[in-house]
Amino acid sequence: MLDLTVRLLAWVLNICMPSPRGRHRAATAVPAPVPAPRILPPPCRFTERLDGEARRLIRPYVLTPDERRRQRERRRALCLATVGIGTGPRRIHGVRVGAAR
């Protein structure tokens, strides 16, 4: 049964896509691959060595105690806002804001 299926499939494929014969067959030859262009590495950006002693080490992510307190207040206000509690600033545009009633 398998042999019959294979022969039937080969016959249908020959009808649908006939193989080229004669001088047309030479036109289907695969052309030689074109060599890829050579890519040069980018030029070196830094030619001098960096002196670690000449520069002061600064860690910009280190916050002062006042900045840390303000950041903590902002985060607390955002966390409380997710559950519907409004904790706004005490002053808006320099005017003291009273508690909502």
Backbone bond lengths (Angstrom), bond angles and torsions (degrees), N, CA, C in turn:
res aa  C-N    CA-C-N  psi(-1)  N-CA   C-N-CA  omega(-1)  CA-C   N-CA-C  phi
1 M - - - 1.453 - - 1.527 110.19 -
2 L 1.362 116.17 -40.95 1.450 119.94 179.96 1.524 110.39 -63.05
3 D 1.326 117.30 -40.65 1.459 121.08 179.81 1.528 110.94 -62.45
4 L 1.321 117.02 -38.64 1.458 121.16 178.54 1.526 110.65 -66.28
5 T 1.333 116.74 -40.12 1.468 120.76 179.02 1.521 110.57 -65.13
6 V 1.320 117.60 -41.62 1.459 121.39 -179.39 1.520 110.06 -65.97
7 R 1.325 117.59 -43.47 1.463 119.95 179.64 1.515 111.35 -65.39
8 L 1.341 117.55 -38.82 1.466 120.81 179.11 1.533 110.08 -65.99
9 L 1.327 117.27 -42.44 1.453 120.91 178.64 1.529 110.92 -64.59
10 A 1.322 118.37 -40.56 1.462 121.60 178.08 1.525 110.29 -64.49
11 W 1.310 118.18 -39.04 1.468 121.51 179.29 1.532 110.87 -65.25
12 V 1.357 116.09 -43.95 1.472 120.07 179.84 1.527 109.87 -64.55
13 L 1.326 117.77 -40.68 1.466 120.09 179.10 1.516 111.90 -66.44
14 N 1.326 118.70 -35.55 1.465 121.30 177.24 1.517 110.76 -66.13
15 I 1.317 117.28 -34.19 1.465 120.00 178.61 1.527 110.39 -72.74
16 C 1.321 116.69 -45.08 1.472 120.53 -177.19 1.523 112.37 -71.98
17 M 1.330 117.45 -42.20 1.461 121.63 -177.04 1.523 109.17 -130.40
18 P 1.334 117.31 83.88 1.465 118.78 -179.36 1.529 110.53 -68.01
19 S 1.313 117.02 142.73 1.463 121.16 178.31 1.521 108.57 -76.27
20 P 1.334 118.68 142.33 1.462 120.83 -179.57 1.519 110.87 -68.18
21 R 1.303 115.19 144.51 1.467 121.48 -179.69 1.525 109.61 -125.44
22 G 1.308 117.28 156.68 1.460 121.46 174.79 1.510 112.68 73.49
23 R 1.320 115.21 -141.84 1.458 119.99 -173.53 1.536 112.59 -73.31
24 H 1.321 120.05 -15.73 1.459 122.15 177.75 1.526 111.56 -70.18
25 R 1.308 116.28 -25.56 1.456 119.97 -178.84 1.531 110.96 -62.88
26 A 1.319 117.96 -34.19 1.466 120.73 -179.67 1.525 110.89 -67.24
27 A 1.315 118.78 -25.65 1.462 121.55 -178.82 1.519 111.64 -74.18
28 T 1.315 119.00 -17.57 1.452 121.28 -178.32 1.520 112.70 -89.71
29 A 1.325 117.76 6.40 1.467 120.38 179.88 1.524 109.51 -64.74
30 V 1.302 115.62 144.09 1.464 121.86 -178.52 1.521 108.44 -77.45
31 P 1.343 118.15 126.42 1.461 119.63 179.14 1.531 110.80 -68.88
32 A 1.315 115.54 156.46 1.465 120.45 179.75 1.528 109.26 -65.85
33 P 1.329 117.59 141.35 1.467 119.45 -178.99 1.525 111.42 -66.80
34 V 1.316 115.22 143.37 1.456 121.25 178.89 1.530 107.59 -84.20
35 P 1.318 118.05 129.97 1.470 118.84 -179.34 1.526 110.14 -64.96
36 A 1.314 114.83 141.76 1.465 120.71 -179.67 1.522 109.78 -71.49
37 P 1.331 117.20 143.51 1.468 118.62 178.46 1.527 110.06 -67.20
38 R 1.303 115.50 144.79 1.454 120.86 -178.30 1.522 108.82 -79.12
39 I 1.315 116.09 127.08 1.458 121.60 -178.92 1.519 108.41 -101.13
40 L 1.326 114.81 123.78 1.457 119.79 179.89 1.517 110.01 -85.52
41 P 1.320 118.53 147.10 1.468 120.19 177.25 1.527 109.87 -68.62
42 P 1.321 117.72 152.83 1.461 119.45 179.78 1.525 110.46 -66.27
43 P 1.331 116.85 152.92 1.464 119.03 -179.80 1.530 110.55 -67.47
44 C 1.303 115.49 154.22 1.457 121.26 -179.56 1.525 109.36 -67.23
45 R 1.335 117.35 131.08 1.457 121.05 -176.51 1.525 111.94 -83.27
46 F 1.309 117.11 -35.78 1.450 120.45 -176.56 1.521 108.97 -112.74
47 T 1.308 115.39 122.63 1.460 119.13 179.83 1.524 111.74 -106.04
48 E 1.327 117.30 -16.43 1.460 119.38 -179.94 1.525 110.14 -106.73
49 R 1.289 116.03 154.18 1.454 121.04 178.83 1.521 109.12 -84.81
50 L 1.318 116.39 143.58 1.455 121.15 178.67 1.522 109.62 -85.79
51 D 1.314 114.89 134.22 1.452 120.63 179.50 1.517 108.05 -94.92
52 G 1.313 117.56 115.41 1.446 121.97 -177.89 1.517 113.64 -70.37
53 E 1.312 117.43 -24.60 1.463 120.92 -179.56 1.524 111.38 -76.76
54 A 1.315 118.03 -24.75 1.464 121.15 -175.42 1.521 112.03 -79.35
55 R 1.307 118.13 -16.82 1.458 120.64 -176.14 1.529 110.07 -110.69
56 R 1.337 115.12 144.98 1.448 121.02 177.57 1.528 108.65 -85.96
57 L 1.301 116.15 135.16 1.456 119.08 178.92 1.516 109.73 -78.21
58 I 1.319 117.03 122.68 1.456 122.59 179.59 1.515 107.76 -125.51
59 R 1.301 114.99 127.48 1.463 119.93 175.67 1.527 107.22 -106.98
60 P 1.329 118.46 102.82 1.468 120.33 -174.30 1.525 112.79 -69.75
61 Y 1.305 118.60 -16.18 1.451 120.33 -178.12 1.530 112.40 -83.07
62 V 1.322 118.12 -8.22 1.457 121.15 177.80 1.521 108.27 -79.95
63 L 1.327 116.65 123.79 1.459 121.57 -176.97 1.515 110.50 -101.29
64 T 1.319 114.80 150.86 1.459 119.66 173.34 1.531 107.50 -74.27
65 P 1.335 117.92 162.01 1.475 119.02 179.95 1.527 113.17 -58.69
66 D 1.337 117.93 -35.14 1.467 120.40 179.00 1.535 110.70 -68.13
67 E 1.344 117.27 -42.94 1.473 120.35 178.12 1.528 110.63 -63.45
68 R 1.342 116.08 -39.62 1.458 120.35 179.53 1.536 111.32 -63.80
69 R 1.356 116.54 -40.06 1.466 120.82 178.74 1.521 110.60 -64.46
70 R 1.358 117.71 -44.68 1.469 120.62 179.38 1.530 111.36 -64.29
71 Q 1.324 116.72 -38.61 1.463 120.00 178.12 1.530 110.52 -64.97
72 R 1.322 116.36 -41.45 1.465 120.35 178.38 1.529 110.97 -63.39
73 E 1.345 117.57 -39.27 1.467 121.21 177.31 1.530 111.50 -63.91
74 R 1.327 116.22 -43.43 1.472 119.70 178.79 1.522 111.09 -62.56
75 R 1.319 116.35 -43.63 1.468 119.59 179.58 1.525 111.81 -65.11
76 R 1.322 116.84 -39.57 1.459 119.98 178.13 1.527 110.47 -64.64
77 A 1.333 117.37 -41.58 1.465 120.97 178.92 1.529 110.56 -63.16
78 L 1.318 117.50 -40.62 1.473 120.19 178.11 1.520 111.47 -65.87
79 C 1.326 116.31 -40.40 1.464 120.34 179.60 1.520 110.80 -64.75
80 L 1.330 117.39 -43.18 1.459 120.50 178.72 1.526 111.91 -69.25
81 A 1.346 117.42 -30.35 1.460 120.55 179.19 1.521 111.50 -66.87
82 T 1.319 118.19 -26.22 1.467 120.04 179.14 1.516 112.42 -69.14
83 V 1.346 117.02 -22.00 1.469 119.90 178.23 1.523 111.81 -105.35
84 G 1.348 116.98 8.37 1.451 120.65 173.63 1.507 115.78 93.65
85 I 1.310 118.77 12.95 1.458 121.79 179.17 1.521 107.98 -101.77
86 G 1.316 116.19 121.06 1.457 120.90 -178.85 1.509 111.47 -94.14
87 T 1.318 117.11 118.85 1.466 121.86 175.78 1.507 107.24 -123.43
88 G 1.321 116.46 84.66 1.452 120.89 -177.46 1.501 111.80 -81.02
89 P 1.316 115.98 -177.82 1.464 119.91 178.59 1.522 110.83 -71.92
90 R 1.310 117.11 156.86 1.462 122.44 179.33 1.528 110.93 -75.48
91 R 1.328 116.71 -29.92 1.459 121.41 179.45 1.521 108.80 -127.99
92 I 1.327 115.71 136.75 1.459 121.43 174.92 1.516 106.62 -123.45
93 H 1.330 116.74 119.35 1.469 124.18 -178.00 1.527 110.98 55.31
94 G 1.311 116.76 38.62 1.443 122.13 176.08 1.535 115.02 81.16
95 V 1.323 117.94 0.18 1.465 121.67 -179.70 1.513 108.64 -104.36
96 R 1.322 116.16 129.33 1.466 120.22 -179.81 1.530 109.23 -67.93
97 V 1.348 116.22 131.63 1.461 121.94 -177.95 1.519 108.34 -104.17
98 G 1.332 116.49 130.06 1.454 120.88 179.98 1.515 110.57 -83.61
99 A 1.311 116.13 170.96 1.459 121.84 -179.74 1.530 109.29 -72.90
100 A 1.301 115.98 145.96 1.466 120.80 178.81 1.524 109.38 -75.94
101 R 1.347 116.97 141.16 1.470 120.07 -178.72 1.482 110.98 -109.74
